[in-house]
Amino acid sequence: MPPAVLLLSGGLDSTTMLAHAVDEGFDVHALTFRYGQRHAAEIEAARRVAKAYRVRDHVVVDIDLRTFGGSALTADIDVPKDRLDADLANGIPITYVPARNTIFLSFGLAWSEVLGASDIFIGVNALDYSGYPDCRPEYVAAYERMANLATKGGVEGTLPVRIQTPLLRLTKRQIVELGLSLGVDYALTLSCYDPSDDGRACGHCDSCQLRRRGFAEAGVVDPTRYVGVD
């Protein structure tokens, strides 16, 4: 079982990716970030998922991106709700956290060197996503090139870095269908940007809308607990 580092948020995408990595035979070391986001509910979701899949290690790293702000997830800025499809498809929303995936992947890259792991999994998606620049194929390819220039194993050719993005070109419907085929329990997950204090999803932010649409198009019930829905 080759070791791999996997960025685990506890959401739909990263949990599906974890199920895929386990199914592919990787010995997963999961990495979650407490980065100053609006809520701790996604950290608990990541813990539930990591426990369910019995990952080799699950490390929660503390970094505080509130130092810089600039996002509705790390500053006192309202999370957009009930945006129209045309709005979702255009522009970079205020929920984009500046350089977040670059920062997360850098931590994953450091850990992968220590573990002797070539593979780093990240659940970015270039189809049903919210317009984030660090979720595009061009970004992933560029980061992989950089990583192989910046690491001992990459330079020496003994441990080439591979950024694994199994969900990159899948729609949310296809992601849901893949996860269900792998037996994912989506009740463990949380995708919401602005959940209630008791961990219920708002149902109206971009992430909730994309998730709900994915389940609806797949023709299956979304087990998420939404505010105002018993």
N, C-alpha and C positions, 0 to 999 in steps of 0.2 A: 504494500500500500504506500504509494509515494506521498510525502507530506505536502500539504498545501495550506496557504493562508487565505482565509475567506472573510471579507468584510460583511458583517452581519448587523443589520439595523433592526431586525425583528419584524420587518414589513413583508408584504406579499412577494416582492421580487427577490429579496435576499434569501428568504426562506425557501422559495422554489429553487433558487440556485444552490443552496445547501443540499437539498434533497438530490439534485442532479449530481453534485460533486461526490456525495456519498455513493450514489448509484454507479458512478464511474470508477469507484474504487479508491478515492483519495482519502488520506488520513487527515482530517480537517482540523486546523487550528483557527478558531473563530476570533475575530477582532471587532469589538464594538466601541463606539466613542460616546462619551458624555462630554459634549462639546459646548455646552451652554444653551442647548435647544430649549424650547419653551416648556417642555414637560419631560418627566422621567418615565412616562408610560412605555415609550419605545424601548428603553433599557430593560424594563421588566419583560417585555415581549421577547427581546433577544435572549434573555436568560431562559425563558420558557422553551424557546425553540432549540437553543444549544443543549439544554438538558434532555429534551425529547430525542435529539439525534445523537446524544452521547459523544459529542465532539471530543477530540483529544484534549484540547485546552480551550477555555473561553476567557479572554482577557478584555476587561473594560478599561479603556484608557481615558484619563481625564485631561482634556485640553479646553481652554475657555475662549471660544471665538467671539464671545460677547465683548471682549477687549476691543474688537474692531467694529462689531455690529454690521450694519449694511444689509441686513436681511430681516424679513418678518419672523424668521425662526430664531434669531439671535439678538433682536433689538425690540424696543417698544413700538412696533409697527403692526397694524392690524393684518391678520392673514386674510387674503382675498377669498371671498365666498361666492358660490353660484355664478362663476364666470361662464360666459357663452362659449360654445365650441370654437368659434372664430377667434376668440381671445386666447383660448388654450393653445391654439395652433400657431400663434404669432407672438413674437417678442420674448424677452427673458423676464419672467415674473419676479416680484419682490421676495418670493420665497427662496430664490437662488441664494445660496450661501457662498460668498466669494472664495474661490479656490478650494472648496471643501474636499472634492474628490482628489485633488492633487495632494492635499495635506494627509488625507486618509491613506492614500496609496503609498505615500512616503513612509508612514509608520508600518504599513504592511510590507513594504520592501525591506525595511530594516529587520523586521522579524523574520522574513523569509531567508535572509542571509544567515541569521543565527541558526535557524532550523535546518538549513541545507535544502530549502524548498525552491524549486524553479517556478511553481505555479501560484499566482495570486488571483483570486476570484473576486470580481466586483459586479454587482447586479445592475449595471447601467443598461439603459434601453433607449434606442434612437427612434422608435416609432410612437408608441403611446406614452409620451412623457411630457414634461411641462416646459420644454424649451431650454433646458440647462445646457450651457456650452460644454461642460465637462461630462456629458453623456453621449457624445458623438463618436463615431468610428475614428475620425481623424485624430481626436484627442487621445483615444486609447492607443492607437498606433504610435503616435508621437511619444507618449509616456513610456511605452515599451522600449522604443529606441533609446530614449534617454536613460532608462534603467539599466540597459545593457552597456551603456557608456560609463555609468556611475558606480557600478558595483564590482567588487573583486572577482566574483565568479563570472560576471558578464565579460569583463575585460580579458580574463584568462581563458575564457571559454569552457570553464569547468562547471558553471552553474548558470546557464542562460535563463533570463527572466522571461516568463510568458504571462501576460495579462489575460486571464480567461474571462470572457464575457459571453456566456452561453445564451443570455437573454437579449443580446444587443439588437437583433433584427426581428424580434417577436412582438406581436401585438399583445395587449393585456389579456385578450381572450385566449390566445395561444399559451401565454404564461400560466393562466389558470388551468387550462387543459393539461399542460405538461405537469404541473404540480399535482393535479388530481390523479394523473396516471402513475405518479410516483408515491401516492398515498399521503400527500401533505394534508395535515390538519390545519386549515386556515383559521380556525377559531383561536389558535395560539398567537396569531399575528396581529399587528396594528399598523395601519398605513397613514393615519390621520396626522395632519400638521397641527391641529388645534383641538385635542381631545378634552373632555370634561375631567374634573378632578377625580372621578371614579373610573377613568380609563375608557369611557365610551367615545367612539368616533363622532365627529361633528356631522359628517355626511354631506358637507357643502364645500369643503376646500378642494383644491385641484386634485390632490392625491385621493381623497375619498371619491370624487366624481369619476376618476379614471378607474379606480378599483371597482366601483359599483357597475360601471359600464362593462368591464371585463367579465364579471360574473354573469351579468344579464345576457351578454352576447354568447357566453358559453352555455347558457340555459340551466345554470345551477344556482342554488341559494347561497348568498354571501353570509357566512356565519358571524360576521362582525356585529358587535353590540353598538348600535347607533343611538345617539341622544334622541329621546322622545319615542323610541321604538322598543317595546318589551320583547 
